[in-house]
Amino acid sequence: MAADADRGRHRRNEAGELVHPALLYADNDAYIAETVPFLREGAEAGEPVMMAAPPAKLDLVRQALGPVASEVTFHDMTLSGRNPGRIIGGVLRAFADEHPDTRVRIIGEPIWAGRSPAEYTAAVQHEALINVALADRPATILCPYDVTALDATTIADAARTHPVLVEGGTSFRSDQYNDPVELAQCFSSRLAESAELGETLVFDAPGGPRAVRLAVAEHALRAGLDEDRVADLCLAAYEVAVNTVLHTGRPGLLAVWTRGRGSPAAEPPAVVCEIQDRGWIADPLVGRHGCGPAEGGGYGLHLVNELCDLVQVHSDPSLGTTVRMTMRLADPSPSPSHHGPGRRPSRHPR
């Protein structure tokens, strides 16, 4: 990496250009030294500013910003971004869409110590696909990485997903930056088979999606998943099953199981269901566009991302598509898909 002579390069941008640097920081002082001026300068320039990060980092920055904090939109990334697949459509693009034709300035911290291995893989995909999804948006998205808490592989992946790195007050061009679509595909390899025993169901039109919803509900309730979250998981599975029936014209396979404590790779206890079919999804951004029911295609997987704690998709033209949906067990924090009493997402099937 070659040092960039302009320390503030990541802060001065052309109107229609996405700028997406990774901030490598070693402690809270270094974090504040970069993030607070970044947000303050944006507010002073009249740019809409937002920060999505874990709660401890939000508290640090709010306190350091003082009165300027009232001009910043804050999101708890552990809720809004628990499923990394919802961040582009539900957080980043949603904010940019609220301010059309205006440069927005965003801090987004989707990767932190404590992410499960599966969540981490999905978060790297997310970081790569930002470069595609917002390529034509006037936005600067600064992504912090804690070099003391994260391992060397994670920091190396940050260099692969960000064209620019910022460390110690200096910007660097990343010579490890990869083609974002190819990199996202590398992190979307075939999903490992479950070690837990579960249930399977072959389904087809016309009643297959309803049978899928019933099978998922029965299993999730027996596993002890909260009723509201059972409803969310059932709707997500139904949406994917409808996609199978509509777009492949062939039967699909549902598998549903409960992942217990002490599972391999430190994954949390959860109810997991996945649907396999012979279709192929060519769009690397499917489910991340932030579309609504009126836009039609892609809305089903967008809703699935909003509903579930984690969504993993593997699609191959020769092998077909697998969509794995995870809902954690015994988690007291509310699902961000709940929009308030009596205001649940639409049950529209597409």
Secondary structure, DSSP 8 states (H G I E B T S, - for coil): --B-S-TTGGG---TT-EE-EEEEESSHHHHHHHHHHHHHHHHHTT--EEEEE-HHHHHHHHHHHGGGGGGEEEEEHHHHTSSGGGHIIIIIHHHHHHSTTS-EEEEE----TT--HHHHHHHHHHHHHHHHHTTTS-EEEEEEEETTTS-HHHHHHHHHH-SEEEETTEEEE-TT---HHHHHHHTT------SS-EEEEEE-TTTHHHHHHHHHHHHHHHHT--HHHHHHHHHHHHHHHHHHHHHH-S-EEEEEEEE-TT-GGG---EEEEEEEES-----TTTT-S---GGG-TTHHHHHHHHHSSEEEEEEETTTEEEEEEEEESS--S--TT--STT--------
